């Protein structure tokens, strides 16, 4: 007699639940910036915006709530000034660091 395999139910991961303080947000954003992936950056900004409250971030960035959702949607191509305004509203600053050359 064989037992049937029980299915494991997975819950979708929501990074916003873990972004509870400024240090966690900064660490998350730094890790995302290292990936050099614009879609991942928009996803991360969306995660942080949800953690902070989309309405509040929309207000502080000067964007409408719907515009904020559209700007941070996968595949969106927001203007750079929009990304900077959202980052500033989230309390983070994008920074440049020299790229280490492979020897």
N, C-alpha and C positions, 0 to 999 in steps of 0.2 A: 504494500500500500504506500503510495507516494503522497506527500503533502503538496498542496498547491502553494505556489509562492504568493505571499501577501504583497500587495503593492505598497510601496512607500509613498506617502503623500508629501510632496515638497511644497514649501511655501515660498513664493517669490521673494527674492532678496530686495530690501528697500534700504539703500544707503542712508536716506534721510533720517531714519530712526536712530542712527548712530552718530549723527553730526550734531552733538549736543552742546559743544562749546567751541570757542574760537580756535583753540589749538587743534582740535580734531578736524575742523573745517580747513585750516591752513595746511595741515599734513595731507589731507585728502586732495586738495587742489594742487599741491606740489607734486604729488605722485601722478596725478592726471597730466599735468603739464609736461612731465618727463616723457610721456608716451608720444608726444608730437602728433596727436590725433584730434582734429577739430570736432568731429562728432562726439568723441569721448569727453572733450572739454565742455561742449554744450550739455551733454547728459549730466556731467558733474555740477555745472552751474544750476541746472534744473533741480538736482538733488538738494543742493544747498538752499536754493530758493524755497523748495517745499519744506525744508527743515526750519527755515526762518519765517515762512508764511508768504505765499505768493502775492497776496494783496498788499502786504507791507512792502515787499521788494518792488512790486510794480509801482507803487506810490513813490518810493524813495529813488527809483531809477528814472522816473518821469515817463514810464511806459504805461499803456493800458494793460490790464490783466491779460486780455486775449492776445495782445501784441507780444507780451512776455512769453506766454505759452508757445506762440508761433516761432518766436526767435530762438527758443531753446529746444524745439522739436528736432528729432533725428532727421538729418538731411537738410536742415535749414541752413541758409547762407546769410546770417545776420551781418550787418556792417560792423566794422571793428569798434566804432564808437559805441554801438549798442552793447557789445560784449564788455567794454570797459565800464560803461555806466552800470550794467548789471553787477559786475564784479565789485565796483565801489559801493553799490547799495547792499551787497552781501558782506561788506567789511573786509574784502580781500583785495590785494594789489598784485597785478601780474608783474613779474620781474624778469630781467634778462641776466643770464649768466654765460660766461664763455663756454663754448663747446670744447670738450677735451678731445684732442686729436689722437687717433689710434697710432701707436708707434710701430 
